Amino acid sequence: MFNLLRKNKTSQIKKYLQEGATLLDVRFASEYNSGHISKSVNIPLQSLDEKMDQLDKDKPIVVYCAMGGRSTIAAAKLKSRGFRVIDGRSIKSIKKLT
């Protein structure tokens, strides 16, 4: 059952990426500067509320962080504001798909 859910989420992330999704990195700027996914946008979680208007509501968003905790919070915030978003969890997970 868990593998089926993971496969469904992976399929959804791939679909969003094919649609030109915004890759949103919610790690600290120092973490982002140490290494990130090409073409990703960095808005640290603690700045997300004030910078959310910089994101395009017409594009899907795949959000990630270092381990998955911050991305889960960010995805919930974005979803509550009407964004089409999926929690990609960790940078390692997303790198496997890009």
C-alpha positions as CSV (number, residue, x, y, z in Angstrom):
1,M,0.0,0.0,0.0
2,F,2.8,2.5,1.0
3,N,4.7,1.7,-2.3
4,L,1.5,2.4,-4.3
5,L,1.0,5.8,-2.6
6,R,4.7,6.6,-3.2
7,K,4.4,5.6,-6.9
8,N,1.3,7.8,-7.3
9,K,3.0,10.8,-5.8
10,T,6.1,10.2,-7.9
11,S,3.9,10.1,-11.0
12,Q,2.2,13.3,-10.0
13,I,5.5,15.1,-9.4
14,K,6.7,13.9,-12.9
15,K,3.5,15.2,-14.4
16,Y,4.0,18.6,-12.7
17,L,7.6,18.8,-13.9
18,Q,6.5,18.0,-17.5
19,E,4.0,20.8,-17.2
20,G,6.8,23.2,-16.4
21,A,6.2,23.4,-12.6
22,T,8.0,25.8,-10.5
23,L,10.6,24.0,-8.3
24,L,10.4,25.8,-5.0
25,D,13.3,25.3,-2.6
26,V,12.2,26.3,0.9
27,R,15.6,25.8,2.6
28,F,17.7,28.6,4.1
29,A,19.6,30.7,1.5
30,S,22.9,29.3,2.8
31,E,21.7,25.8,2.1
32,Y,20.4,26.8,-1.3
33,N,23.7,28.5,-2.2
34,S,25.6,25.3,-1.1
35,G,23.7,23.3,-3.8
36,H,20.3,23.3,-5.4
37,I,18.4,22.0,-8.4
38,S,18.9,24.0,-11.6
39,K,16.1,26.5,-12.3
40,S,14.7,26.2,-8.8
41,V,13.4,29.2,-6.9
42,N,14.5,29.8,-3.3
43,I,12.0,31.2,-0.9
44,P,13.0,30.1,2.6
45,L,10.0,28.8,4.6
46,Q,10.2,31.6,7.2
47,S,9.8,34.1,4.3
48,L,7.1,32.2,2.4
49,D,4.1,34.1,3.7
50,E,5.5,37.5,2.7
51,K,6.9,36.3,-0.6
52,M,4.1,34.0,-1.8
53,D,2.8,36.7,-4.2
54,Q,6.0,36.1,-6.2
55,L,4.7,32.7,-7.3
56,D,2.5,32.1,-10.3
57,K,-0.8,30.5,-9.3
58,D,-1.3,29.3,-12.8
59,K,1.7,27.0,-12.7
60,P,2.0,23.9,-10.6
61,I,4.6,24.0,-7.8
62,V,6.8,21.2,-6.6
63,V,8.2,22.2,-3.2
64,Y,11.2,20.6,-1.5
65,C,13.7,21.1,1.3
66,A,16.6,19.1,2.9
67,M,14.6,16.3,4.5
68,G,10.9,16.9,4.0
69,G,9.7,18.7,7.1
70,R,9.8,22.3,5.8
71,S,8.4,21.3,2.4
72,T,5.4,19.7,4.1
73,I,4.6,22.9,6.0
74,A,5.2,25.0,2.8
75,A,3.0,22.8,0.7
76,A,0.1,23.1,3.2
77,K,0.4,26.9,3.3
78,L,0.5,27.1,-0.5
79,K,-2.4,24.7,-0.9
80,S,-4.5,26.7,1.6
81,R,-3.9,29.8,-0.6
82,G,-5.2,28.1,-3.8
83,F,-1.9,27.0,-5.3
84,R,-1.6,23.7,-7.2
85,V,1.2,22.2,-5.2
86,I,2.8,18.9,-4.4
87,D,5.2,18.2,-1.6
88,G,8.3,16.7,-3.2
89,R,9.9,16.3,0.3
90,S,13.7,16.2,0.0
91,I,16.1,17.6,-2.6
92,K,17.5,14.1,-2.9
93,S,14.1,12.8,-4.0
94,I,13.6,15.5,-6.5
95,K,17.1,15.2,-8.0
96,K,16.2,11.6,-8.9
97,L,13.3,12.9,-11.0
98,T,15.0,15.8,-12.8
